[in-house]
Amino acid sequence: MAKKKIRDPKKRMKTRITVVIIGILLVVFVGGLSVESFARSYIMKFDNKRISSNEYKFYLASFGESAVDVLTNRLVVEKKAQEFALEIDKENENNEEMLEALDSYLDVLENGGYIYGLKEKDITRIFDREMLTDALFEHATADFSIDEDEFAEFLAEERHNQRLFQTEVMVNYIVTETEDEAKEILDMVENGADFKELVPEYCIEYTPPEPFEDDYYDDYDEYYDDYYPVEVAEMEAPEGLFGHADDDVEIQINNDEADADSDNEDEDVDGVEIEIPDPRVIGQSAIFLPHFPSDDIDEIYEFMDMIYAMPAGEITEPIEIEGVGFMLVRVDSNTPMSADEVAEFESEAREQFEMMKKNEAYSEMLEEWKTESGIKVNEYARRMIRV
């Protein structure tokens, strides 16, 4: 009769321990994968809902580092729009473009395309949020009114800025080394001298205009035949002391197709006569003066106010320009804006100011709503997700 084999109790215990350890490791590994996957599956918690990481990827691809902020704002928009029972205005011009974009995305999905694992309802919800933004803005700022005193200050500032875009006041100027020289010029003008005629002789910055040249053309005949075959050509005035900012100056070209008929002196360049406009009869916009009495913006505004208030023909007292000398400015023409232009300018300024203040007010409301919303960002997922 065979003897029954007796197992070593120590070995049996060792085997059991090994099995238990393997089981624990499997549970930890598989469970860890599930926890890891879940931890990365959502990006935000909002009203007991989780916003999926796939949805966040859509925003990340569109807005980059701002994706969390943009998505947070849109979620708040969605919530407040529901509270106010707002609807999407499909007639809104911006929304028409959004609807076209939405259709394009849905076509991709319909044709088997992949958009970050999102489904039709997800894409539609994302675009709905975008289209509700304008509706919420209009609703939230419907009763907004501007402070008229603040607008008056803004309008005054805009009047200064508007001068950067107009050439209503044309001027000539003379720069001298000393104040005495500037005063001598004023005496000469008072005794009948023409300010413009004094510029070439007394302005230390005066440079006589040279014939028009082009670095790309060595042959003037080729240049003017190619570009100015007509009797009267429009050409930009010479840059420098009297250079026009916007106005074109008519230049008479003498070639096979045109004859010069002018009292002004002509210059002959390679057989092509070019009438040089007399610089003493050309003014320039006051805003293109090369010097101002100060770098301080308020003092510059004050100086420009003075120039714009001067009638045609009036000349300033000597104005000291640090490091340069003294400048005299003569107003050549001063054409005020028409009543219609003023009204249009003020109307546009009011619209601009009102929209600026509405945006400020809406931004404050949005920040307050975001604080109240209790939206929580899953920072772990945010750091791990890439597109």
Secondary structure in CASP SS format (residue, H / E / C, confidence):
PFRMAT SS
TARGET T0000
AUTHOR 0000-0000-0000
METHOD secondary structure of the structure
MODEL  1
M C 1.00
A C 1.00
K C 1.00
K C 1.00
K C 1.00
I C 1.00
R C 1.00
D C 1.00
P H 1.00
K H 1.00
K H 1.00
R H 1.00
M H 1.00
K H 1.00
T H 1.00
R H 1.00
I H 1.00
T H 1.00
V H 1.00
V H 1.00
I H 1.00
I H 1.00
G H 1.00
I H 1.00
L H 1.00
L H 1.00
V H 1.00
V H 1.00
F H 1.00
V H 1.00
G H 1.00
G H 1.00
L H 1.00
S H 1.00
V H 1.00
E H 1.00
S H 1.00
F H 1.00
A H 1.00
R C 1.00
S C 1.00
Y E 1.00
I E 1.00
M E 1.00
K E 1.00
F E 1.00
D C 1.00
N C 1.00
K E 1.00
R E 1.00
I E 1.00
S E 1.00
S H 1.00
N H 1.00
E H 1.00
Y H 1.00
K H 1.00
F H 1.00
Y H 1.00
L H 1.00
A H 1.00
S H 1.00
F H 1.00
G H 1.00
E H 1.00
S H 1.00
A H 1.00
V H 1.00
D H 1.00
V H 1.00
L H 1.00
T H 1.00
N H 1.00
R H 1.00
L H 1.00
V H 1.00
V H 1.00
E H 1.00
K H 1.00
K H 1.00
A H 1.00
Q H 1.00
E H 1.00
F C 1.00
A C 1.00
L C 1.00
E C 1.00
I C 1.00
D C 1.00
K C 1.00
E C 1.00
N C 1.00
E H 1.00
N H 1.00
N H 1.00
E H 1.00
E H 1.00
M H 1.00
L H 1.00
E H 1.00
A H 1.00
L H 1.00
D H 1.00
S H 1.00
Y H 1.00
L H 1.00
D H 1.00
V H 1.00
L H 1.00
E H 1.00
N C 1.00
G C 1.00
G C 1.00
Y C 1.00
I C 1.00
Y C 1.00
G C 1.00
L C 1.00
K C 1.00
E H 1.00
K H 1.00
D H 1.00
I H 1.00
T H 1.00
R H 1.00
I H 1.00
F H 1.00
D H 1.00
R H 1.00
E H 1.00
M H 1.00
L H 1.00
T H 1.00
D H 1.00
A H 1.00
L H 1.00
F H 1.00
E H 1.00
H H 1.00
A H 1.00
T C 1.00
A C 1.00
D C 1.00
F C 1.00
S C 1.00
I C 1.00
D C 1.00
E H 1.00
D H 1.00
E H 1.00
F H 1.00
A H 1.00
E H 1.00
F H 1.00
L H 1.00
A H 1.00
E H 1.00
E H 1.00
R H 1.00
H H 1.00
N H 1.00
Q H 1.00
R H 1.00
L H 1.00
F H 1.00
Q C 1.00
T C 1.00
E C 1.00
V E 1.00
M E 1.00
V E 1.00
N E 1.00
Y E 1.00
I E 1.00
V E 1.00
T E 1.00
E C 1.00
T C 1.00
E H 1.00
D H 1.00
E H 1.00
A H 1.00
K H 1.00
E H 1.00
I H 1.00
L H 1.00
D H 1.00
M H 1.00
V H 1.00
E H 1.00
N C 1.00
G C 1.00
A C 1.00
D C 1.00
F H 1.00
K H 1.00
E H 1.00
L H 1.00
V H 1.00
P H 1.00
E H 1.00
Y H 1.00
C C 1.00
I C 1.00
E C 1.00
Y C 1.00
T C 1.00
P C 1.00
P C 1.00
E C 1.00
P C 1.00
F C 1.00
E C 1.00
D C 1.00
D C 1.00
Y C 1.00
Y C 1.00
D C 1.00
D C 1.00
Y H 1.00
D H 1.00
E H 1.00
Y H 1.00
Y H 1.00
D H 1.00
D H 1.00
Y H 1.00
Y C 1.00
P C 1.00
V C 1.00
E C 1.00
V E 1.00
A E 1.00
E E 1.00
M E 1.00
E C 1.00
A C 1.00
P C 1.00
E C 1.00
G C 1.00
L C 1.00
F C 1.00
G C 1.00
H C 1.00
A C 1.00
D C 1.00
D C 1.00
D C 1.00
V E 1.00
E E 1.00
I E 1.00
Q E 1.00
I E 1.00
N E 1.00
N E 1.00
D C 1.00
E C 1.00
A E 1.00
D C 1.00
A C 1.00
D C 1.00
S C 1.00
D C 1.00
N C 1.00
E C 1.00
D E 1.00
E E 1.00
D E 1.00
V E 1.00
D C 1.00
G C 1.00
V E 1.00
E E 1.00
I E 1.00
E E 1.00
I C 1.00
P C 1.00
D C 1.00
P H 1.00
R H 1.00
V H 1.00
I C 1.00
G C 1.00
Q E 1.00
S E 1.00
A H 1.00
I H 1.00
F H 1.00
L C 1.00
P C 1.00
H C 1.00
F C 1.00
P C 1.00
S C 1.00
D C 1.00
D C 1.00
I H 1.00
D H 1.00
E H 1.00
I H 1.00
Y H 1.00
E H 1.00
F H 1.00
M H 1.00
D H 1.00
M H 1.00
I H 1.00
Y H 1.00
A H 1.00
M C 1.00
P C 1.00
A C 1.00
G C 1.00
E C 1.00
I E 1.00
T C 1.00
E C 1.00
P C 1.00
I E 1.00
E E 1.00
I E 1.00
E C 1.00
G C 1.00
V C 1.00
G E 1.00
F E 1.00
M E 1.00
L E 1.00
V E 1.00
R E 1.00
V E 1.00
D E 1.00
S E 1.00
N E 1.00
T C 1.00
P C 1.00
M C 1.00
S C 1.00
A H 1.00
D H 1.00
E H 1.00
V H 1.00
A H 1.00
E H 1.00
F H 1.00
E H 1.00
S H 1.00
E H 1.00
A H 1.00
R H 1.00
E H 1.00
Q H 1.00
F H 1.00
E H 1.00
M H 1.00
M H 1.00
K H 1.00
K H 1.00
N H 1.00
E H 1.00
A H 1.00
Y H 1.00
S H 1.00
E H 1.00
M H 1.00
L H 1.00
E H 1.00
E H 1.00
W H 1.00
K H 1.00
T H 1.00
E H 1.00
S H 1.00
G C 1.00
I C 1.00
K E 1.00
V E 1.00
N C 1.00
E H 1.00
Y H 1.00
A H 1.00
R H 1.00
R H 1.00
M H 1.00
I C 1.00
R C 1.00
V C 1.00
END
